[in-house]
Amino acid sequence: MLTLKGLPTFDLDPGRARRIRERCHRALGRAGSGRRAGRVFEVVRSRVVESALVGGVSAVYLVEVLRRALHLYGW
């Protein structure tokens, strides 16, 4: 922490800050048009489906491992 105190501090140029802020507002305005919201829903839905498939395959694998282990020990 002592080495951080020795670092110089810099202020952002107000004009540059304004341009960055305007660019962000334009990007957010385009994203809020509804077209982007539908795409986000598709991505979330595909991740949910993918997670469910991976979970299902993992559960089947685990059941098979347990079944074989129980069979090996004579249960």
N, C-alpha and C positions, 0 to 999 in steps of 0.2 A: 504494500500500500504506500510505502514511503516513496517508491520510484514513480508512482502515479502522480504524486504531488508535484514532481519536478517537470511534468509534461506541460508544454504550452497549451493555452486554450485559444480557440479561434471562433469568431462569430461569422455566421453565414451572411453573405451579402443580401440585403433586403430585396433587391431586384431579382436575384437568383431564386430566393425563397418564394417570391410571388409567382415566378414562371413555373417552378416545380408544383406549387399549389394549384395553379390554373390547369396544368397538364393532368394532375391527379383528378381534379374535378371533371374535366372532359372525359377522362377514361371511365370514371364512375358513372357519369351520365350515359355513356354508351352502354355500359354493362347493365344498367337498370332498365333497358328497353324491353325486357321480357324474353328476348331471344336467348340471351345469356343464361337467364334463370332456368329455362328448359334444358339447356345443355348441362347445367350443374345438376339438375335432377337426374338426368340420364347417367352421369358419372357416379352419383351417390347410389343409384339403383344398381348399377353394374357392380359396384364394390360390395353391396349387400348380397347380391346373388353370388359373387365370387367367394365371399366369406362363408356363406351358407354351404356352398359346394365343398370347399376345403374342409369345413367343420364336419360335414357328412362323411366324406372319404376318411377323415381322421378317426371318426367314431367307428366306422366299419373296420378299419385296420386294428384299432384297439380291441374291439370285441373279438376279432379273429385271433389276435395274440393271446388274449385271456383264455379263449376257448382251447387253443392248442396247449397252453401251459397247464390248464386244468386236466386236459386229456393225458398229458405227459405224466402228471403226478397221480393219475388214477381216480380222478373225481368224476 
